[in-house]
Amino acid sequence: MQSDESPKRNTVYLFFFGVLDDDDVETFNRQFKLLLKPNVREVVFNFSSVTGFARPALNVFDEFYHSLLNKGKAVRIEGVNDYVAECFRSLGLEIPAALPV
């Protein structure tokens, strides 16, 4: 996972790569908590390079995705391939802002 913050717009971009597995859960928790800071107004998730998504990592994403929305943050999801879309659907996540690869 790589992040990039745009200080002018208070936007954080997160780029995910490869297989997101159980080993990534702790890193996700630390990184995602930073997204809840008041100065972050928008978060952009990019999944275009994701080839696998383990259930624990998917659950952490789901939890923080909803936390961001509940805090009133703007959330965009980009690069959703068929595999990632199916993972999101398996959780019942309906992400209207998702843009296909």
C-alpha positions as CSV (number, residue, x, y, z in Angstrom):
1,M,0.0,0.0,0.0
2,Q,1.3,3.4,-0.9
3,S,-0.2,6.7,0.2
4,D,0.0,10.3,-1.1
5,E,-1.5,13.3,0.5
6,S,-2.5,16.5,-1.3
7,P,-2.1,19.3,1.2
8,K,-4.1,21.8,-0.8
9,R,-7.2,19.8,-0.9
10,N,-6.7,17.7,2.2
11,T,-7.0,14.6,0.0
12,V,-5.3,11.3,0.8
13,Y,-4.7,8.8,-2.1
14,L,-4.2,5.2,-1.2
15,F,-2.9,2.8,-3.8
16,F,-3.0,-1.0,-3.2
17,F,-0.8,-3.6,-4.9
18,G,-0.8,-7.3,-5.2
19,V,-2.5,-9.7,-2.7
20,L,-3.9,-8.0,0.3
21,D,-3.8,-10.8,2.9
22,D,-3.8,-11.4,6.7
23,D,-0.3,-10.0,7.0
24,D,-1.6,-6.6,5.8
25,V,-4.4,-6.2,8.4
26,E,-2.2,-4.6,11.1
27,T,-0.8,-2.1,8.6
28,F,-4.3,-1.3,7.3
29,N,-5.5,-0.6,10.8
30,R,-2.6,1.9,11.4
31,Q,-2.9,3.6,8.1
32,F,-6.7,3.7,8.0
33,K,-6.9,5.3,11.5
34,L,-4.8,8.2,10.1
35,L,-7.7,8.8,7.6
36,L,-10.0,9.7,10.4
37,K,-8.0,12.8,11.3
38,P,-10.0,16.1,11.0
39,N,-7.7,17.6,8.4
40,V,-8.4,14.7,6.0
41,R,-11.5,15.7,4.0
42,E,-11.4,13.2,1.1
43,V,-9.9,9.7,0.6
44,V,-9.3,8.1,-2.7
45,F,-8.7,4.3,-2.7
46,N,-7.2,2.8,-5.9
47,F,-7.4,-1.0,-6.3
48,S,-6.3,-1.2,-9.9
49,S,-3.2,-3.4,-9.0
50,V,-4.9,-5.7,-6.5
51,T,-4.8,-9.4,-7.5
52,G,-6.1,-10.9,-4.2
53,F,-8.1,-9.9,-1.2
54,A,-8.2,-12.0,2.0
55,R,-11.3,-11.8,4.1
56,P,-9.7,-10.2,7.2
57,A,-8.2,-7.4,5.0
58,L,-11.5,-6.9,3.3
59,N,-13.3,-6.7,6.6
60,V,-10.9,-4.0,7.8
61,F,-11.4,-2.0,4.6
62,D,-15.2,-2.4,5.1
63,E,-15.0,-1.1,8.6
64,F,-13.0,1.9,7.8
65,Y,-14.9,2.7,4.6
66,H,-18.1,3.0,6.7
67,S,-16.2,5.0,9.4
68,L,-15.1,7.5,6.8
69,L,-18.6,7.9,5.5
70,N,-20.0,8.3,9.0
71,K,-17.4,11.0,9.8
72,G,-18.7,12.9,6.7
73,K,-15.5,12.4,4.6
74,A,-15.7,12.2,0.8
75,V,-14.6,8.8,-0.4
76,R,-13.8,7.7,-3.9
77,I,-12.9,4.3,-5.1
78,E,-11.0,3.8,-8.3
79,G,-9.6,0.9,-10.3
80,V,-12.1,-1.7,-9.3
81,N,-11.5,-4.8,-11.4
82,D,-14.0,-7.7,-11.6
83,Y,-12.2,-9.5,-8.8
84,V,-12.3,-6.6,-6.3
85,A,-15.9,-5.8,-7.3
86,E,-16.9,-9.4,-6.5
87,C,-15.1,-9.2,-3.1
88,F,-17.0,-6.0,-2.3
89,R,-20.3,-7.6,-3.3
90,S,-19.6,-10.6,-1.0
91,L,-19.7,-8.2,1.9
92,G,-22.8,-6.5,0.6
93,L,-20.8,-3.3,-0.1
94,E,-22.5,-1.2,-2.7
95,I,-20.0,1.5,-3.7
96,P,-21.6,3.8,-6.2
97,A,-18.4,5.9,-6.6
98,A,-16.4,2.9,-7.8
99,L,-14.9,3.4,-11.2
100,P,-14.0,0.4,-13.4
101,V,-10.4,-0.3,-14.4
